[in-house]
Amino acid sequence: MNLTLKIWRQKDANDKGQMVDYNVTDISEHMSFLEMMDVLNEQLINTGDEPVAFDHDCREGICGMCSMYINGEAHGPDRNVTTCQLHMRMFKDGDTITIEPFRATAFPVIKDLVVDRTSFERIQQAGGFISVNTSGNTQDGNAIPIPKKDADDAMDAATCIGCGACVASCKNSSAMLFVGAKVSQYALLPQGRVEATERVQNMVAQMDLEGFGNCTNTGACEIECPKGISLENIARMNTEFMKASLKG
Amino acid sequence: MSGLLKSSIGRKFAMAISAFFLMFFLLQHFVINLTSIFPDHGVTFNNLSHFMGTNPLIQYGMQPVLIFGVVFHFVMGFVLEIKNRSARQVSYAQNNGAANSTWMSRNMIWSGLAILAFIVLHFIDFWFPELNTKFIQGDWSGLHNGELRYFHELQEKFHNPARVGAYIGAFAFLAMHLLHGFNSAFQSMGANNKYTKGLKTFGKLYAIIIPVGFMIIALVHHFNHSH
């Protein structure tokens, strides 16, 4: 198929940036979206132009690195997939595809489609962990009985790959689905309860400090999340946060 | 508490609590208005209005709380909107919001502004004259020409078709605001559990029945008065 691509080009963080049109030809419907981008970049390199910078790593949908906003949606029009798992069969010959970086004040553009998502790392560092005594007396986690539903919900929350699609899709650039998932994966398990109060307070404080917006429950994040992280996690974080605030 | 209101989640909670209060008030207002179309020539409506308008607990206890709730909900709504807009300073060239969320959920600020405009009209129509009569003129009798005046005042207001049109338009916006707001408030309070599905259905019914009910009451008075 032949396609017209409208791609955001920005030299560096200080550049104003603009949308630039490109044409690609003979794209197979079996290609992934990133492979189509590879074809474009080879074309650009062959003509002596600067290739389009974009984030990618595993190309298996598990690393959370790819991050494009395609035709007005994070990771494009397919559901429960990252951009690397989006296939060109979702498009048709003659289509014009708009490709932009994830937009949020807390995700500044570094170059072209690459954004700086270290704000997520700082939120994680603020409390997204458990402190484990590794002296040799550590209790075997498998010896602690955990209700099946709690274990399942914690696992579902832990599948968040921190790609930032929730922030990119949210009209308020809110990071609450990400933080909700990270808070939930620990809050639901006995090992995480020990530091639950400080965790939710510190992570929410860091989230606010980074300049993410406030959740207004539009639900866009849940729909666009490549891992199908549920809004239930935001509700759980809200409850955890208010409980922590009452404790002081 | 002030620290809590500076946090994003604390503000969500505060918005939800004020929303619950306003939704409860709306239900109470609706029930009283509904009595105005009872076939008793406004006797029940007059008595209830007089009670609400003169009972000290309502006037000095509930009314200030209500005013605070209304002002708080609007001010916090604007504060959050400004903060949320600053969280994305460069807009998308193409954004397909309809693919993942409802129009109502994305436009709460606009439906809210329409409701605010209506509340101003409503205050000019009813509340400011009430304050004038009771607190400035000192007339707490509720009487006009020897009869309780509330039902007559209501009928007079709905005589003008432009006002009835504005009233119906505002309640359409209120329905849209509630269609998202009702369940959003529960989600903000952390309620996302086995009751959520039932709650969503109840929320949709509330969001449609109450505003449509208000519209019907306005239309009944308009057409009864015109004939």
Chai-1 contact restraints between the chains, C-beta under 6 A:
chainA,res_idxA,chainB,res_idxB,connection_type,confidence,min_distance_angstrom,max_distance_angstrom,comment,restraint_id
A,M19,B,A93,contact,1.0,0.0,6.0,A-B,restraint_1
A,G72,B,Q94,contact,1.0,0.0,6.0,A-B,restraint_2
A,G72,B,N95,contact,1.0,0.0,6.0,A-B,restraint_3
A,G72,B,N96,contact,1.0,0.0,6.0,A-B,restraint_4
A,E73,B,N96,contact,1.0,0.0,6.0,A-B,restraint_5
A,E73,B,A99,contact,1.0,0.0,6.0,A-B,restraint_6
A,T98,B,A93,contact,1.0,0.0,6.0,A-B,restraint_7
A,T98,B,Q94,contact,1.0,0.0,6.0,A-B,restraint_8
A,E100,B,Y92,contact,1.0,0.0,6.0,A-B,restraint_9
A,R103,B,R88,contact,1.0,0.0,6.0,A-B,restraint_10
A,R103,B,V90,contact,1.0,0.0,6.0,A-B,restraint_11
A,R103,B,Y92,contact,1.0,0.0,6.0,A-B,restraint_12
A,A104,B,R88,contact,1.0,0.0,6.0,A-B,restraint_13
A,T105,B,A87,contact,1.0,0.0,6.0,A-B,restraint_14
A,T105,B,Q89,contact,1.0,0.0,6.0,A-B,restraint_15
A,K171,B,R106,contact,1.0,0.0,6.0,A-B,restraint_16
A,N172,B,N84,contact,1.0,0.0,6.0,A-B,restraint_17
A,N172,B,A87,contact,1.0,0.0,6.0,A-B,restraint_18
A,S173,B,A87,contact,1.0,0.0,6.0,A-B,restraint_19
A,S173,B,R88,contact,1.0,0.0,6.0,A-B,restraint_20
A,V204,B,I9,contact,1.0,0.0,6.0,A-B,restraint_21
A,D208,B,S8,contact,1.0,0.0,6.0,A-B,restraint_22
A,G211,B,A87,contact,1.0,0.0,6.0,A-B,restraint_23
A,F212,B,A87,contact,1.0,0.0,6.0,A-B,restraint_24
A,G213,B,N84,contact,1.0,0.0,6.0,A-B,restraint_25
A,G213,B,A87,contact,1.0,0.0,6.0,A-B,restraint_26
A,N214,B,S8,contact,1.0,0.0,6.0,A-B,restraint_27
A,N214,B,L80,contact,1.0,0.0,6.0,A-B,restraint_28
A,N214,B,N84,contact,1.0,0.0,6.0,A-B,restraint_29
A,N217,B,S184,contact,1.0,0.0,6.0,A-B,restraint_30
A,N217,B,Q187,contact,1.0,0.0,6.0,A-B,restraint_31
A,T218,B,S101,contact,1.0,0.0,6.0,A-B,restraint_32
A,T218,B,S105,contact,1.0,0.0,6.0,A-B,restraint_33
A,T218,B,R106,contact,1.0,0.0,6.0,A-B,restraint_34
A,G219,B,S101,contact,1.0,0.0,6.0,A-B,restraint_35
A,A220,B,N100,contact,1.0,0.0,6.0,A-B,restraint_36
A,A220,B,S101,contact,1.0,0.0,6.0,A-B,restraint_37
A,I223,B,N100,contact,1.0,0.0,6.0,A-B,restraint_38
A,E224,B,N100,contact,1.0,0.0,6.0,A-B,restraint_39
A,E232,B,N192,contact,1.0,0.0,6.0,A-B,restraint_40
A,A235,B,Q187,contact,1.0,0.0,6.0,A-B,restraint_41
A,A235,B,G190,contact,1.0,0.0,6.0,A-B,restraint_42
A,A235,B,N192,contact,1.0,0.0,6.0,A-B,restraint_43
A,N238,B,I9,contact,1.0,0.0,6.0,A-B,restraint_44
A,N238,B,G190,contact,1.0,0.0,6.0,A-B,restraint_45
A,T239,B,G190,contact,1.0,0.0,6.0,A-B,restraint_46
A,F241,B,I9,contact,1.0,0.0,6.0,A-B,restraint_47
A,S245,B,L4,contact,1.0,0.0,6.0,A-B,restraint_48
